[in-house]
Amino acid sequence: MSCFGGEDEAAKEQKRQSKLIDAQLKKDKDVYKATHRLLLLGAGESGKSTIVKQMKILHKDGFSDAEREEKVKDIKTNVRDVILTVTQAMSQIDPPVEFANPKNKEKMDYLLEHATRPDFDYPQEFFDICDELWKDEGVITCFQRSNEYQLIDCAAYFMEHGKLQEIATPGYKPSDQDILRCRVLTSGIFETRFVIDKVHFYMFDVGGQRIERRKWIQCFNDVTAIIFVIACSSFNMVIREDGKTNRLRESLELFESIWNNRWLRTVSIILFLNKQDILKEKVEEFDQRVDDYFPEFGTYRPPQDAFDKRDSGDSDTFIRAKFFFRDLFVQISQACHDGKHYCYPHFTTAVDTENIRRVFDSCRDIIQRRHLQNLELM
């Protein structure tokens, strides 16, 4: 009897374990259904990491005091990199640019000797010199030609007089906008999790430089949607990696390779046509011509409703430029469209929190709809 009793107990234990496993599987399936996995892709310096920062501001607890303190060093490093890059580029661009005030050459030499040291502690004198140099007409001219060399986008923001003095102040605490503007190279894969209306989002940010792209395939599994970020303002710039390939053409080739990737044939792509603020500045204030880099722009005509939806103050040239770049990417998706995945373009300015709030809210319906469709295929 004890033997049969032992078998009964073993059978009960097996059933109990089976129920626990079934319950866990159901729980895992429910969590999976309620989780959207978003992969951020795009070439280097397109603004992917800024999008992640915006998710932290909008859908998490923002930045803690400790995180803000950590960013102080990065911001000061950005200031140093900007002033050194611009002043050194003055003699390297063709034709070169001279300092309007010859005495400023001595200030540049001081920075080269001291600010490049690993233990440099950014004294007040450093910021005063940066302030004086940034007012030099020769430096201003060189900055306006920054498409001829490699310069981070936050240059004008951090070098403004009031911002420089704020950064120099002891106890300086970066604002959200300071952190959004701060540039730090992304290397590797970073995951950010947040919840909106009880729906879980996992966002994966990966480096966009060529050397980083071999890591992308690690993130392709179970992706709900791809957010492909493009720096539209980079139409007149070259990539850092080889110093000759046009940045926007590099983005077009990269987008085409992702769109046609056999592992992503059922994954829709949300296009973030980013840095619209800098694009507007380039074509309107600096009068930099798109057709010098994309000759086909000369005969391009945007859809009529493009002008109907313009914001106050937007010029015809800017409207044509933004829709021209949009259509370059949309044409790629239409040329190879098989009905299994779709392309959804949006104009973005990643440093504008309200803009990203509106755009991401409109994208959520797309993401959830595609997620449900993918579940039906399982």
HUGIPE-V885683 format. One record per pair of residues at least 12 apart in sequence whose ideal C-beta (glycine too) atoms are under 10 Angstrom apart, sorted by the first residue. I is the first residue (numbers start at 1). GAP is how many residues later the second one is. Records with the same first field share a line. If there is no record, write none. Layout:
BEGIN
I: GAP ; GAP
END
This chain:
BEGIN
29: 346 ; 349
31: 169
32: 168 ; 190 ; 339 ; 343 ; 346
33: 166 ; 167 ; 338 ; 339 ; 342
34: 161 ; 164 ; 165 ; 166 ; 337
35: 158 ; 160 ; 164 ; 165 ; 166 ; 167 ; 187 ; 189 ; 336
36: 160 ; 163 ; 164 ; 165 ; 166 ; 167 ; 187 ; 188 ; 189 ; 328 ; 331 ; 332 ; 334 ; 335
37: 154 ; 163 ; 164 ; 165 ; 166 ; 167 ; 182 ; 184 ; 185 ; 186 ; 187 ; 188 ; 189 ; 230 ; 330 ; 334
38: 13 ; 17 ; 154 ; 163 ; 164 ; 165 ; 166 ; 167 ; 185 ; 186 ; 187 ; 188 ; 189 ; 232 ; 322 ; 325 ; 329
39: 150 ; 163 ; 164 ; 165 ; 166 ; 167 ; 177 ; 180 ; 181 ; 183 ; 184 ; 185 ; 186 ; 187 ; 188 ; 189 ; 219 ; 225 ; 228 ; 230
40: 12 ; 15 ; 146 ; 150 ; 152 ; 163 ; 164 ; 165 ; 166 ; 168 ; 179 ; 186 ; 187 ; 188 ; 189 ; 232
41: 163 ; 164 ; 165 ; 167 ; 172 ; 175 ; 178 ; 182 ; 185 ; 186 ; 187 ; 188 ; 213 ; 214 ; 217 ; 223 ; 228
42: 163 ; 164 ; 166 ; 184 ; 185 ; 186 ; 187 ; 188 ; 189 ; 209 ; 212 ; 213 ; 216 ; 229 ; 230 ; 232
43: 165 ; 166 ; 167 ; 170 ; 185 ; 186 ; 187 ; 188 ; 191 ; 196 ; 198 ; 202 ; 204 ; 205 ; 207 ; 208 ; 209 ; 210 ; 211 ; 212
44: 141 ; 142 ; 163 ; 164 ; 165 ; 166 ; 167 ; 168 ; 169 ; 187 ; 190 ; 195 ; 196 ; 197 ; 203 ; 206 ; 207
45: 105 ; 107 ; 108 ; 138 ; 140 ; 141 ; 163 ; 164 ; 184 ; 186 ; 189 ; 192 ; 194 ; 195 ; 202 ; 230
46: 162 ; 182 ; 183 ; 184 ; 185 ; 186 ; 187 ; 188 ; 201 ; 205 ; 208 ; 226 ; 228 ; 229 ; 304
47: 106 ; 133 ; 161 ; 182 ; 183 ; 184 ; 186 ; 225 ; 227 ; 228 ; 301 ; 302 ; 303 ; 304
48: 138 ; 142 ; 155 ; 156 ; 157 ; 158 ; 159 ; 160 ; 179 ; 180 ; 181 ; 183 ; 224 ; 226 ; 302
49: 131 ; 133 ; 134 ; 135 ; 136 ; 137 ; 141 ; 156 ; 157 ; 158 ; 159 ; 180 ; 301
50: 103 ; 129 ; 130 ; 131 ; 132 ; 133 ; 155 ; 179 ; 224 ; 225 ; 298 ; 299 ; 300 ; 301 ; 302 ; 306
51: 129 ; 141 ; 152 ; 154 ; 176 ; 178 ; 221 ; 223 ; 297 ; 299 ; 305 ; 308 ; 309
52: 134 ; 138 ; 139 ; 140 ; 142 ; 151 ; 152 ; 153 ; 298
53: 123 ; 126 ; 127 ; 128 ; 129 ; 139 ; 152 ; 297 ; 298 ; 300 ; 303
54: 122 ; 126 ; 294 ; 296 ; 297 ; 298 ; 299 ; 301 ; 302 ; 303 ; 305 ; 306
55: 137 ; 138 ; 139 ; 141 ; 146 ; 148 ; 150 ; 301 ; 305
56: 120 ; 123 ; 136 ; 138 ; 147
57: 119 ; 122 ; 123 ; 296 ; 299 ; 300
58: 136 ; 138 ; 295 ; 296 ; 298 ; 299 ; 302 ; 303
59: 133 ; 134 ; 135 ; 136 ; 137 ; 142 ; 144 ; 298 ; 301
60: 132 ; 133 ; 134 ; 135
61: 133
62: 114 ; 117
63: 110 ; 111 ; 112 ; 113 ; 115 ; 116 ; 117
65: 108
67: 107 ; 112
68: 104 ; 105 ; 106 ; 107 ; 108 ; 110 ; 111
69: 102 ; 103 ; 104 ; 105
70: 104 ; 109
71: 102 ; 103 ; 107 ; 108 ; 111 ; 113
72: 50 ; 95 ; 99 ; 100 ; 101 ; 102 ; 106 ; 110
73: 49
74: 100 ; 104 ; 105 ; 108 ; 109 ; 110
75: 79 ; 83 ; 88 ; 92 ; 97 ; 99 ; 103 ; 104 ; 106 ; 107 ; 108 ; 109
76: 44 ; 45 ; 46 ; 50 ; 51 ; 82 ; 91 ; 92 ; 96 ; 106
77: 43 ; 45 ; 105 ; 106 ; 107
78: 74 ; 76 ; 77 ; 79 ; 80 ; 81 ; 89 ; 100 ; 103 ; 104 ; 105 ; 106
79: 36 ; 43 ; 47 ; 48 ; 51 ; 75 ; 76 ; 79 ; 80 ; 84 ; 85 ; 88 ; 89
80: 31 ; 35 ; 36 ; 40 ; 42 ; 46 ; 50
81: 34 ; 70 ; 71 ; 73 ; 74 ; 77 ; 102
82: 48 ; 52 ; 61 ; 64 ; 69 ; 70 ; 72 ; 73 ; 74 ; 75 ; 76 ; 77 ; 101
83: 24 ; 25 ; 28 ; 32 ; 43 ; 44 ; 46 ; 47 ; 48 ; 50 ; 51 ; 56 ; 72 ; 75 ; 76 ; 81
84: 24 ; 27 ; 28 ; 31 ; 32 ; 46
85: 57 ; 58 ; 61 ; 64 ; 65 ; 66 ; 67 ; 70
86: 22 ; 47 ; 48 ; 50 ; 52 ; 53 ; 54 ; 56 ; 57 ; 59 ; 60 ; 63 ; 65 ; 69 ; 73
87: 12 ; 17 ; 18 ; 20 ; 21 ; 22 ; 24 ; 25 ; 43 ; 46 ; 47 ; 49 ; 51 ; 52 ; 55 ; 56
88: 20 ; 23 ; 24 ; 54 ; 61
89: 50 ; 53 ; 54 ; 56 ; 57 ; 59 ; 60 ; 61 ; 62
90: 15 ; 18 ; 46 ; 48 ; 49 ; 51 ; 52 ; 53 ; 55 ; 59
91: 51
92: 50 ; 56 ; 57
93: 48 ; 49 ; 52 ; 53 ; 55 ; 56
94: 51 ; 54
95: 50
96: 42 ; 46
97: 39 ; 40 ; 41 ; 42 ; 43 ; 44 ; 45 ; 46 ; 47 ; 48
98: 38 ; 39 ; 40 ; 43 ; 44
99: 34 ; 37 ; 38 ; 39 ; 40 ; 43
100: 35 ; 36 ; 37 ; 38 ; 39 ; 40 ; 41
101: 31 ; 32 ; 34 ; 35 ; 36 ; 37 ; 38
102: 36
103: 29 ; 33
104: 25 ; 28 ; 29 ; 31 ; 32 ; 34 ; 35
105: 33
106: 23
107: 18 ; 21 ; 22 ; 23 ; 25 ; 26 ; 29
108: 21 ; 25 ; 28 ; 31
110: 15 ; 16 ; 19
111: 15 ; 18 ; 19 ; 22
114: 12 ; 15
115: 14 ; 15
122: 45 ; 46
123: 45
124: 41 ; 44 ; 45 ; 46
125: 43
126: 38 ; 42
127: 37 ; 38 ; 39 ; 40 ; 41 ; 42
128: 36 ; 37 ; 40
130: 28 ; 29 ; 31 ; 34 ; 37 ; 38
131: 28 ; 29 ; 30 ; 33 ; 34 ; 37
133: 26
134: 21 ; 22 ; 24 ; 25 ; 26 ; 27 ; 30
135: 24 ; 26
139: 20
143: 12 ; 13 ; 16
144: 141 ; 142 ; 144
145: 141 ; 143
146: 90 ; 91 ; 140
147: 86 ; 87 ; 88 ; 89 ; 90 ; 91 ; 100 ; 135 ; 139 ; 141 ; 146
148: 88 ; 89 ; 90
149: 88 ; 89 ; 94
150: 87 ; 88 ; 89 ; 90 ; 93
151: 86
152: 29 ; 30 ; 31 ; 32 ; 33
153: 28 ; 30 ; 78 ; 80 ; 81 ; 122 ; 124 ; 125 ; 197 ; 198
154: 24 ; 26 ; 27 ; 28 ; 29 ; 197
155: 26 ; 28
156: 25 ; 122 ; 125
157: 20 ; 21 ; 23 ; 24 ; 25 ; 194
158: 20 ; 23 ; 24 ; 25
163: 12 ; 14 ; 15 ; 18
166: 12
176: 175 ; 177
177: 174 ; 175 ; 176
180: 170 ; 171 ; 172 ; 173 ; 176
181: 169 ; 170
185: 22 ; 23 ; 24 ; 27 ; 55
186: 19 ; 20 ; 21 ; 22 ; 23 ; 26
187: 19 ; 20 ; 22 ; 24 ; 25 ; 28
188: 17 ; 18 ; 19 ; 24 ; 27
189: 15 ; 16 ; 17 ; 18 ; 23 ; 26 ; 27 ; 29 ; 30
190: 13 ; 14 ; 15 ; 16 ; 17
191: 12 ; 13 ; 14 ; 28
192: 12 ; 13
196: 164 ; 165 ; 168
197: 167 ; 171
199: 165 ; 168 ; 169 ; 172
201: 23 ; 159 ; 163 ; 166
202: 20 ; 21 ; 22
203: 24
204: 12 ; 14 ; 15 ; 19 ; 22 ; 23
205: 14 ; 22 ; 24
206: 12 ; 13
208: 21 ; 23 ; 31 ; 42 ; 43 ; 46
209: 30 ; 31 ; 32
210: 29 ; 30 ; 31 ; 32 ; 35 ; 40 ; 44
211: 30
213: 41 ; 44 ; 45
216: 42 ; 45
217: 44 ; 46 ; 47
220: 38 ; 41 ; 43 ; 44 ; 47
221: 42
222: 45 ; 152
223: 40 ; 41 ; 43 ; 44 ; 45 ; 151
224: 43 ; 44 ; 143 ; 144 ; 146 ; 147 ; 148 ; 150 ; 151
225: 42 ; 43 ; 44 ; 45 ; 116 ; 117 ; 119 ; 138 ; 141 ; 142 ; 143 ; 144 ; 145 ; 146 ; 149
226: 29 ; 32 ; 33 ; 35 ; 38 ; 41 ; 42 ; 43 ; 44 ; 45 ; 115 ; 117
227: 42 ; 43 ; 44 ; 45 ; 117 ; 119 ; 121 ; 133 ; 136 ; 140
228: 23 ; 26 ; 27 ; 30 ; 31 ; 41 ; 42 ; 43 ; 44 ; 45 ; 46 ; 101 ; 115 ; 117
229: 22 ; 41 ; 42 ; 43 ; 44 ; 45 ; 46 ; 119 ; 121
230: 17 ; 18 ; 21 ; 22 ; 24 ; 25 ; 41 ; 42 ; 43 ; 44 ; 45 ; 95 ; 96 ; 98 ; 99 ; 115 ; 118
231: 16 ; 17 ; 20 ; 41 ; 42 ; 43 ; 44 ; 47 ; 48 ; 94 ; 119
232: 16 ; 19 ; 40 ; 41 ; 42 ; 43 ; 44 ; 46 ; 47 ; 48 ; 50 ; 58 ; 89 ; 90 ; 92 ; 93 ; 94 ; 96 ; 97 ; 115 ; 116
233: 14 ; 15 ; 41 ; 42 ; 43 ; 44 ; 45 ; 46 ; 47 ; 48 ; 49 ; 50 ; 55 ; 88 ; 92
234: 12 ; 13 ; 14 ; 15 ; 16 ; 17 ; 40 ; 41 ; 44 ; 45 ; 48 ; 59 ; 91
235: 12 ; 13 ; 14 ; 16 ; 44 ; 47 ; 48 ; 53 ; 54 ; 55 ; 57 ; 58 ; 59 ; 62 ; 86 ; 89 ; 90
236: 12 ; 46 ; 47 ; 50 ; 52 ; 53 ; 54 ; 56 ; 57 ; 58
237: 13 ; 45 ; 56
238: 12
239: 12
246: 47 ; 48
247: 46
248: 42 ; 45 ; 46 ; 77 ; 80 ; 81
249: 44 ; 45 ; 79
251: 74 ; 77 ; 78
252: 73 ; 76 ; 77 ; 79 ; 80
253: 79
255: 14 ; 16 ; 73 ; 74 ; 77 ; 78 ; 88
256: 73 ; 76 ; 77 ; 79 ; 80
258: 74
259: 70 ; 73 ; 74 ; 76 ; 77 ; 78 ; 82 ; 84
260: 72 ; 73 ; 75 ; 76 ; 78
264: 76 ; 77
265: 71 ; 73 ; 75 ; 76
266: 72 ; 74 ; 75 ; 104 ; 107 ; 108 ; 111
267: 73 ; 74 ; 75 ; 103 ; 107
268: 65 ; 72 ; 73 ; 74 ; 75 ; 76 ; 98 ; 99 ; 101 ; 102 ; 105 ; 106
269: 60 ; 64 ; 72 ; 73 ; 74 ; 75 ; 76
270: 72 ; 73 ; 74 ; 75 ; 76 ; 89 ; 90 ; 92 ; 93 ; 96 ; 97 ; 100
271: 54 ; 55 ; 58 ; 59 ; 62 ; 72 ; 73 ; 74 ; 75 ; 76 ; 77
272: 72 ; 73 ; 74 ; 75 ; 76 ; 77 ; 78 ; 84 ; 87 ; 88 ; 91
273: 49 ; 50 ; 52 ; 53 ; 55 ; 56 ; 72 ; 73 ; 74 ; 75 ; 76
274: 72 ; 73 ; 74 ; 75 ; 76 ; 77 ; 82
275: 72 ; 73 ; 74 ; 75 ; 76
276: 35 ; 38 ; 42 ; 45 ; 46 ; 49 ; 71 ; 72 ; 73 ; 74 ; 76 ; 79
277: 71 ; 72 ; 73 ; 74 ; 75 ; 78
278: 71 ; 73
279: 39 ; 42 ; 43 ; 46 ; 68 ; 70
280: 31 ; 33 ; 34 ; 35 ; 37 ; 38 ; 39 ; 41 ; 42 ; 69
281: 37
282: 36 ; 39
283: 32 ; 34 ; 35 ; 36 ; 37 ; 38 ; 39
284: 29 ; 30 ; 31 ; 33 ; 34 ; 37
287: 30
288: 33
289: 28 ; 32
290: 27 ; 30 ; 31 ; 34 ; 35
291: 30 ; 33
294: 27 ; 30 ; 31 ; 34
296: 28 ; 32
297: 20 ; 23 ; 24 ; 27 ; 28 ; 31
300: 20 ; 21 ; 23 ; 24 ; 27 ; 28
301: 19 ; 22 ; 23
302: 14 ; 17 ; 18 ; 19 ; 20 ; 21 ; 22 ; 24 ; 25
303: 20 ; 23 ; 24
305: 18
306: 13 ; 14 ; 16 ; 17 ; 18 ; 20 ; 21
307: 12 ; 13 ; 16
309: 38
310: 12
322: 25
323: 22 ; 24
325: 20 ; 22
326: 19 ; 20 ; 21
327: 18
329: 14 ; 16
330: 13 ; 14 ; 15
331: 12
333: 12
340: 33 ; 37
341: 29
342: 24 ; 28
344: 18 ; 19 ; 22 ; 23 ; 26
346: 12 ; 13 ; 14 ; 16 ; 17 ; 20
347: 12
348: 12
END
